[in-house]
C-alpha cells in the first residue's frame, strides 16, 4: 500500500460512474465460489469470495452480494457507508454457527461506495481494492491474512511469509467464528480515477506491473477483458472475479 498523491480535478457529479464486472471458475475448482455486485446507478460495487475448504462457500458469497444489493441506497454518503457496515455485520451474525461447532459458512468481502468526490472501501478478508491514478497503481486494502500478519507483526519478508504453511489463512471474514471486524478506508475521488475490486484468484496470478498495465487498457469492459485474458493464460487454479469502476 502506498500514500495517495494529489492529482487531477475532483469529481463533483453524481451517478457518472462507468463499470463492468466478471467472474470465472478456476481451472482446478468444482464450482465458482466468487460473486460480485455491479450497481453504478447507486454507486456501490462489491466482490465476495466464499471461504475455500468450507461448506457452501458459494452460498455465503452469494448471500453477501444479495444483501448488499437489497440496500436502499438512500441517504447521504456517510449513511450509506454505515448501512453497508450494518448489513455485513448482520449477515455475519446470521452465518455464525449456532452451536459453535458446526461447519463454517463464510466469505471475504470488499465493497466500494462512491458519491460525488468521496469514496469508501470497506473490507474483511483478502479480496482487494486497487486504485489506478496518474499512471500509478495503489493497493488501497490490506489483506486480513496470516501472511500479512506475519509481515506486519514479525517483519517477515514476502517470501518467508508466503512459505508459512498457513499463509493463506484468513484472520477476518464474514461468518468466521470471531465477531466481524470491518476495515474502512475513505478517500477523495479525482477525475480519471479507476478502481479495481478483485478476489485473490485474480491478483495472485498477476504481477503488480501487469495489473497496472491492464488498468490503462481503456473502458471498464476492456480492462476486465484484459485482466481475465492475462490470468487465464496461466494456471488460474482459483476462481477469479473483477469489478472495474471509472470516474
C-alpha positions, 0 to 999 in steps of 0.5 A: 500500500502506498500514500495517495498523491494529489492529482487531477480535478475532483469529481463533483457529479453524481451517478457518472460512474462507468463499470463492468464486472466478471467472474470465472471458475478456476481451472482446478475448482468444482464450482465458482465460489466468487460473486460480485455486485455491479450497481453504478446507478447507486454507486456501490460495487462489491466482490465476495469470495466464499471461504475455500475448504468450507461448506457452501462457500458459494452460498455465503458469497452469494448471500453477501452480494444479495444483501448488499444489493437489497440496500436502499441506497438512500441517504447521504454518503456517510449513511450509506457507508454505515448501512453497508457496515450494518448489513455485513455485520448482520449477515455475519451474525446470521452465518455464525454457527449456532452451536459453535461447532458446526461447519463454517459458512463464510466469505471475504468481502470488499465493497466500494461506495462512491458519491460525488468526490468521496469514496469508501472501501470497506473490507474483511478478508483478502479480496482487494481494492486497487486504485489506478491514478496518474499512471500509478497503481495503489493497493488501497486494502490490506489483506486480513491474512496470516501472511500479512500478519506475519509481515506486519507483526514479525517483519517477515519478508514476502517470501518467508511469509508466503512459505508459512504453511498457513499463509493463506489463512484468513484472520477476518471474514464474514461468518468466521467464528470471531465477531466481524471486524470491518476495515474502512478506508475513505478517500477523495475521488479525482477525475480519471480515477479507476478502481479495481475490486478483485478476489485473490484468484485474480491478483495472485496470478498477476504481477503488480506491473501487469495489473497496472498495465491492464488498468490503462487498457481503456473502458471498464469492459476492456480492462476486465477483458484484459485482466481475465485474458492475462490470468487465464493464460496461466494456471488460474487454479482459483476462481477469479472475479473483477469489478472495474469502476471509472470516474 
